[in-house]
């Protein structure tokens, strides 16, 4: 690490009731350079400095959890900038990774720029385990989601509440989500979130396939491919309120402007403004269950 306090041994373990502040940009050049959270009431504040990862193959994420019973942390005010040949390891995220922990994590004003090439990756946090809650506020990612089961913000099995978050990368890997990925990580809600990336088949603009959670005032603008949904990917579960999509729905009857096929949930005050080349508009005509109320598309109004 350069441009900061000299560290002679990585990784660095942070214990309970400790606050870490970045006094300047951090430059990381090896995949053993990361922090380990080992306790509760931890704060990591970047003070709006950046973490620059230079030519690190299989970067494991800046912050990792341990196998202690409970972890709680507030992480805020910095971005991860990927440069050169840097790649993100599978089952990881650029900023935070947890697995098999009970954790409560709050992330605010964080971002990442790197692509997610491997499977099960995320722009902000990958969190999976017996129980836990993630709060993401004002976070974003701009990298493409090239691996399967990837997400712009959060991937994994914890409950996540995302507010004012967005992603701009294309969803080139199947089963991906613009905000949350499709492996159960969608429980919770997404509020005032959006994605702009185009979707390959079996993706969702906000929630990837199989995710559950409500969407409030969310939208997507990327094109919608087969079996993808502007808000929910296939078999997604949750209510959409005040949501919309504007991307062209060029997929088959399994795609939808709000819900893809097999989804369940109610759509209220939603609209679809993209050109639809099939008979589906708000929801796929294949296996959707729910109530559509006060919604419209270019060709239909639902009172």
ABEGO torsion letter per residue (X at the ends): XBGBBBBABOBBBBBBGBBBBBABBBBBABAABBBBBBEBGBBBBAGGBBBBBBGBBGBAEABBBBABABBBBBBBGBBBBBBEABBBBBGBBAABBBBGBBBBBBBBGBBBABBBABBGBBAABBBBEABEBBBBBGBBBABBBABBGBBAABBEABBBBBBGBBBABBBABBGBBAABBAAGAABEBBBGBBBABBBBBGBBAABBBGBBEBBBGBBBABBBBBGBBAABBBGBBEBBBGBBBABBBABBAABBAABBBGBBEBBBGBBBABBBABABBABBABGBBEBBBGBBBAABBBX
